Amino acid sequence: MVKVKMNVQTAYHGQLFRAGKVYEVDEETAKRWFASKLAEEAKD
């Protein structure tokens, strides 16, 4: 699992992920979101 900070609001597996918040998603999804600028890696 990877922590991501959302740049946009989106629905993921029936949950609403809001822009500016940090969520955990699987690594494959995180890579796609980073490439498309939907999210960025969260700083710990």
C-alpha positions as CSV (number, residue, x, y, z in Angstrom):
1,M,0.0,0.0,0.0
2,V,1.1,3.5,-0.8
3,K,0.0,6.8,0.8
4,V,-1.0,9.4,-1.8
5,K,-2.2,13.0,-1.6
6,M,-5.0,13.6,-4.0
7,N,-4.8,16.5,-6.5
8,V,-8.4,16.0,-7.6
9,Q,-11.6,14.6,-6.1
10,T,-12.5,11.1,-7.3
11,A,-14.4,8.0,-6.4
12,Y,-12.4,4.8,-5.7
13,H,-14.0,1.5,-4.8
14,G,-17.2,3.3,-3.7
15,Q,-15.4,5.8,-1.5
16,L,-15.0,9.5,-2.2
17,F,-11.4,10.6,-2.2
18,R,-11.2,14.4,-1.8
19,A,-8.5,16.7,-3.1
20,G,-5.8,17.7,-0.6
21,K,-6.4,14.6,1.6
22,V,-4.1,11.6,2.1
23,Y,-5.3,8.1,1.4
24,E,-3.8,4.6,1.1
25,V,-4.1,2.8,-2.2
26,D,-2.4,-0.2,-3.9
27,E,0.9,0.4,-5.6
28,E,-0.5,-0.3,-9.1
29,T,-3.2,2.4,-8.7
30,A,-0.8,4.8,-7.2
31,K,1.6,4.5,-10.2
32,R,-1.3,5.3,-12.6
33,W,-2.5,8.3,-10.6
34,F,1.1,9.7,-10.3
35,A,1.5,9.4,-14.1
36,S,-1.8,11.1,-14.8
37,K,-1.2,13.8,-12.1
38,L,-4.4,12.8,-10.2
39,A,-2.3,12.4,-7.0
40,E,1.2,12.8,-5.7
41,E,3.2,10.8,-3.2
42,A,2.4,11.8,0.4
43,K,5.2,13.0,2.5
44,D,5.5,11.2,5.9
